[in-house]
Amino acid sequence: MQFLISVIADQTGLATAEEMATIDVFNERLQTDGHWLFAGGLTPPSAAVVFDNRGADNVSIDGPLHESTEYIVGFWLITAPDLEVARRLAVEGSRACNRRVELRPLLGD
């Protein structure tokens, strides 16, 4: 099964050097244990652009889709044999990055 672990923050700013070191260790373990698919960090919501080309007009709006005090600052795409393992990895990811995370299965698994 494949899962998305979204990292949630309520303020802009990068992880501290200590947090980055802990995240690196977690990432290495995900890779070693065969759970790693991909991971990345995201720019602040102010850098987002929303596009809507469903109608006759091409519409683009600078800024995030939703205004919120919390937003996604990064993510992991992982593979796990079942939800229990994915939940354990999400808990460890939250601890590693020192932020809240959201775990969601990808469709089709």
C-alpha positions in Angstrom: 0.0 0.0 0.0 1.1 3.6 -0.6 0.5 6.5 1.7 1.0 10.2 1.8 2.3 11.7 5.1 1.7 15.5 5.0 3.7 17.7 7.4 1.6 20.4 8.9 2.9 23.7 10.2 1.4 27.0 11.5 4.3 29.3 10.8 6.8 29.8 7.9 10.4 29.0 8.4 12.6 26.1 7.8 13.3 23.3 10.2 16.1 23.9 12.7 19.5 22.2 12.1 18.6 19.7 14.9 15.2 18.9 13.3 16.9 18.5 9.8 19.4 16.0 11.3 16.6 14.0 12.8 14.6 14.1 9.6 17.7 12.9 7.7 18.0 9.9 10.0 14.3 9.1 9.6 14.6 9.4 5.8 17.6 7.1 5.8 15.7 4.6 7.8 12.7 4.8 5.4 15.1 4.1 2.5 16.9 1.2 4.3 13.7 -0.5 5.4 12.1 -0.2 1.9 9.4 2.3 2.8 10.7 5.3 0.8 9.1 6.4 -2.4 9.7 10.2 -2.4 9.8 13.2 0.0 10.0 16.9 -0.4 9.5 20.3 1.3 7.2 23.0 0.0 7.5 26.8 -0.2 5.1 28.9 1.8 1.5 29.2 0.7 2.1 32.7 -0.5 4.1 31.2 -3.4 1.1 29.1 -4.6 -0.9 29.8 -7.7 -4.3 28.2 -8.2 -5.3 27.5 -11.8 -8.9 26.7 -13.0 -9.3 25.9 -16.7 -12.6 24.1 -16.5 -14.6 26.8 -18.4 -13.9 29.0 -21.4 -11.7 31.3 -19.5 -8.2 30.5 -18.1 -8.2 31.6 -14.5 -5.2 31.8 -12.2 -5.2 33.2 -8.7 -2.1 34.0 -6.8 -2.0 32.5 -3.3 -3.2 29.3 -1.7 -6.4 27.5 -2.5 -7.6 28.0 1.1 -6.6 30.6 3.6 -5.7 28.9 6.8 -3.5 29.2 9.9 -2.1 25.8 9.1 -0.7 24.4 5.9 1.4 21.6 4.4 5.1 22.3 4.5 6.4 19.0 3.3 5.5 15.4 2.7 6.6 11.8 2.4 5.3 9.3 -0.1 5.8 5.9 1.5 5.0 2.3 0.9 3.9 0.0 3.8 2.4 -3.5 3.9 -0.6 -2.3 5.9 -2.2 0.6 7.7 -0.7 -0.3 11.1 2.9 0.0 9.7 2.0 3.3 8.0 0.5 4.7 11.2 3.7 3.8 13.1 5.8 5.5 10.4 3.6 8.6 10.6 4.1 8.8 14.3 7.9 8.5 13.8 7.8 11.1 11.1 5.9 13.5 13.3 8.5 13.0 16.0 11.4 13.4 13.5 10.2 16.7 12.1 8.7 18.0 15.3 5.4 18.9 13.6 1.9 17.4 13.2 1.4 15.1 10.3 -1.6 13.7 8.4 -1.6 10.1 7.0 -3.7 9.3 4.0 -3.7 6.2 1.8 -3.4 6.7 -1.9 -6.4 5.6 -4.0 -6.1 2.3 -5.9 -4.3 0.3 -3.3 
